[in-house]
Amino acid sequence: MTDANPGGEYYSTPKTEWLSDSDGMKLLEAFRYKDPAGRMWTAPSGSVINGASIPRIAWAIVGSPYQMPYRDASIIHDHYCDSMERTWEETHRVFYDAMLTSRTSESEALIKYWAVVRGGPRWDDHYRWSGLWPFKVPRAGRDHDAAFAPSSVAKSAVLTTPSPMLEETLLAELNSITMQAEAGTLSPSEIRAIVEQQIDRQPDPG
């Protein structure tokens, strides 16, 4: 894993409206981001953004996804975690890149990147699961009964919710990394290595 180039580019300011029947927002116009490698990421008009791609238990430490400066990155991340158009590794990585573009500090962006790698959604061609709790849920339209395949990360989270003990483990790990980063005893390169190790050792849902 190499250092991200914060040279990505947003092509507009997100225009949204709050939904009356949930705590989410709906995009009123397409929202586009070009990552440092020149790849385009688009959340289309009508996309529902609710922060479900970021473990909710982690919000107390990393902050709400509706907060600046990483709100715009969370919009792109939410959409691609729902659509699963690209791999989970690419999708979580663009969250990190987009945060840097939004001028989130490198350490803060890495901590949030670690949080979604550790406890956020994952998927392959046929299933989706949580990085924290590898219980497979069939994807709709992928050789499974669509009635049993949640269409969004929010619905999938209901079936892939880990035990309170696992959630507390995630919170303790996140708190430890955050405190060490703030104290200057954990450098950005060390946090990046932790992220890479987490990607490599995460159990296969099998």
Buried (B, 14 or more C-beta within 10 A) or exposed (E): EEEBEBEBEBEEEBEBEEEEEEEBBBBEBBBBBBBBEEEEBBBEEEBBBBBBBBBBBBBEBBBEBBEEBBBBBBBBBBBBBBBBEBEBEBBBBBBBBBBBBBEBEBBBBBBBBBBBBBBBBBBBEEBBBBBBBBBBBBBBEBEBEEEEBBEBBBBBBEBBBBEEEBBEBBBEBBEEBBEBBEEEEBBBEEBBEBBEEBBEEBEEBE
